[in-house]
Amino acid sequence: MIHASWNGEKSDLETLMIPALDRAYLFGDAVYEVIKVCNHQAVVLDKHMQRLRNSLAALKISYDTEIVRKICLELMSESQVEHGMIYIQISRGSGDRVHVPVKPLSPNCLIFCKETPSDPYLELRKGGVKAYLHPEQRWRRCDIKTVNLLGNVLAMMEAKNAGFDEAIFVDENELITEAPHSSVFMVKDGKVFAAPLSAQILPSITRELVLGLCNKLSLPICLEHFSKTKLLASDEAFLAGTLSEVLPVTMVGGDLIASGKPGPLTLTLQQQFRLNYRN
């Protein structure tokens, strides 16, 4: 059984009934969060709740995130998930299929808590990720964590079909933006590079935590756009995401990153992340 809640009513996720006219289904008119569960604890739950509030405000959806927090903790306790994830999705509500609702709607909130392997990325963490460069094709407000993920899905499908582990988006100016479900970093001459926050860059919580670790380790940080060419010429590269944590990138397209092995700075950040954020 996967423990779930729909508007506060508890049930099994596999038997949960959701209205066909929910706007998340019809329009992608919804926001979401994914929270890592490690050793029966929700990792940096407060930060996820704050980003959820920001996303809701951006879509002008009013919902009490304290209720969300309470249900998340209840589902974790009831399910006894040791390692896994909490998924939260809040839509504008259900109603006629019109772009602008003709009457006020009540938001719908789906939450579920699911067990996963303790480290599903173990092999990639050890050997590194082979990344596929893909033209940027997502909508122009990637800074809002909405359920509009078709561009991400198509890029990942293309990458997997081509024999790669992940995709990395490259915009029309040949600049690196993000990966479909993680932030992209590179290392050059001891400096850690990451794209600055913008409408095309999600304010990733794991990105924030990694940058905090860099400060703690006195590693120089450069928040500036970097090109595909610079990425390929980097000393190290890595991805950072909620479930994947810190993953070394050892190949981009058909080109090795440096020696083609996880770099020492990446491995240090990987280790420090696990020490600090796996409860």
PyMOL commands that set and color helices and strands:
alter all, ss='L'
color gray80, all
select helices_A, chain A and resi 13-15+23-27+45-58+65-79+122-127+150-161+205-216+228-232+264-277
alter helices_A, ss='H'
color red, helices_A
select strands_A, chain A and resi 3-6+9-12+30-38+41-42+83-91+108-115+129-135+166-170+183-188+191-194+221-223+236-241+245-252+255-256
alter strands_A, ss='S'
color yellow, strands_A
deselect
rebuild
show_as cartoon
